Amino acid sequence: MSNDLFSPITLGDLELPNRIVMAPMTRNRANQDNAPHSLNVEYYRQRATAGLIITEASPISPDAVGYPGTPGIYSETQVAGWKDITDAVHAEGGHIFIQLWYCGRISHPDLLPNNATPVAPSALRPEGDTITYEGMKPFVEPRALESSEISGIVAQYKHAAEMARQAGFDGIEVHGANGYLLDQFLRDGSNQRTDEYGGSVENRMRFLNEVLDAVCEVWPNNRVGLRLTPENSFNSMSDSSPQEHFSYFVEQLNTRQLAYLHILEGDMMTKERNVNYPALRHIYQGIYMANNAYDKNRAQTALANGDCDLVAFGVPFIANPDLVHRYQNNLPLNEADQTTFYGGDEHGYTDYPFAE
Ligand code: PHB
C-alpha cells in the first residue's frame, strides 16, 4: 500500500500518527520578554493533532532577532514559556520541534543589542524595508562577519539547543532557509566571501556543518531536522545554480542521518518552481518533508508518487486547528485572514472554529 497523509511514520525513535506537519510560521505574539505565554500555549495545544508541529522560528540569542514579538530560546523565562507549550502539546498526544533561527542581515539596528549593525557573510544590503518597533524602515548594509566570529554564533546555536531540551521539545529544526543567516552563507547571491566560508560549495556549507555538529552534541541526530530553500527569492536571495549546489548540500547531509530534511519547494512569493525537487529527494536517503502551497490533493499525489514522506502545511493550519480531522473527513476548510497573520491578540490566532 502506498503512503498517504493518514498513515503513520517513524521519525528516528518517534512514532508520528500521520504525515501532516504544521509548518513553522512567524506569528509575532510573544510577550515583552520575547517569551511565549498562555495565548501561545492555547494556539499550539489546539493544533496538537498534527503528526508533528514545528514552532515558529525562534531566535537563538538577542543578536539573532530580526522582527518584533518573536519568541526566543535563550533565556530562562523563554524556556519556562516554551515548557508550558510542550507540556500542553504532549498532554494532547502531539509532538513538537522548535525551529532555531538567526536572522543575520534580515534585521535592523533598532532590534539588536546596542543598536548593532546586522551581520551577514558579505556586506550586501537586502532590498526594501523591514519592520521595527517604530514601523517600517529600510534594511541597512550589514557587516560581513569576521571568520573568527563564526565559532561564537555556533556556540549560540548549541546553547539554544540545550535550552530546547530543557523546554521539553521532542527535537529541533535548524533554520537553514528563507534568506536568514545560514542560508545567506549557502547561496552565492549573498555569500561573496573569499575565506574558508565562501567560494566553493564545500566552503559555503562549512558554517551549516559546524552548526549541525554543535547541536548534534546536545541532541541525537535523529531529533534534529533541517530546513532549506534552494530557490526561494524571499529576502533578496538568489543562487547561480540551485540544482547543482543543493544537490551537493543534500548529498553531504546523507551521512548525518538527521530526523528529516524539510524543503520549501519553489519560490514562496511567486510559487514558481524551477528546481527538480524529485531529483533532490532521490539524492537524499532519509525522510523528506515537502512544503509550499500544498493542499490535500497535491500532498496525497506527492506521497503516493514517493516524492516526499511528510508534508508541512502552513496557512491551512493557521485557520484550521483541526486540519487533520478536516482532511480525513473531507470537511470544508476555514479561510485564513491575512490581516491577523503577524501580531495582535487571540483574534485570527486561537479563535478559528473547530468543525462540528
Ligand atoms: C517572516 O517573518 O516573514 C518569516 C519568518 C521566517 C521564515 C519565513 C518568513 O522562514
Boltz pocket constraint, residues with backbone or C-beta under 6 A from the ligand:
constraints:
  - pocket:
      binder: B
      contacts: [[A, 24], [A, 26], [A, 57], [A, 67], [A, 177], [A, 178]]
      max_distance: 6.0
